[in-house]
Every structure is written in structure tokens, then in C-alpha cells.
Amino acid sequence: MTLLKVSPSGQVYDVELPEVKVTRDQGGGYYVHGQGHFIRFEDLESAERKRQELAVYRTYGGPRP
């Protein structure tokens, strides 16, 4: 069963994607989601920075969800 989250704008996000992804929300802002994460950011730059941080953390021995 896939874990889905819904943003306040009604857009649905898959939280269990194998890779972390950044998606623009139809209500404004961006969501970082996948690998158990569901985090909202106001701007793309901040969202991409978090996505990269999570990717590096996973690559270098972080816990696997």
C-alpha cells in the first residue's frame, strides 16, 4: 500500500517514492517528497537544497526508510 499525503491545495504526493523528488504545488510553494519525506518550501532553491542534502545523507550511510 502506497503512503500518500495531500497538501492544503488538494494536490496528492507519494511519500514512499524510492528517490526524493521536488514538485511544485498548485497552491504555491514546493514539496520535497519520497523516502518517507513530505516537506514544504516557499522557493525552489530551498527545496532543491534539501533534496540534495537528503540524497547525500542516504548515500553516505543514513538510515533507510
C-alpha angles and dihedrals in degrees: 000000000000120000110229129185127197123216121219088261090059097252113142123225131193107229094186100061112140090236130040112253136188117223129180111236118227088228093055133275129054134272127215105208140164135072089053096309128125110168128157124217131182095220137036094234093060092044092051091047090054092046090053092046091053092047092052092046091053093045094053100050108289118153117280115232 
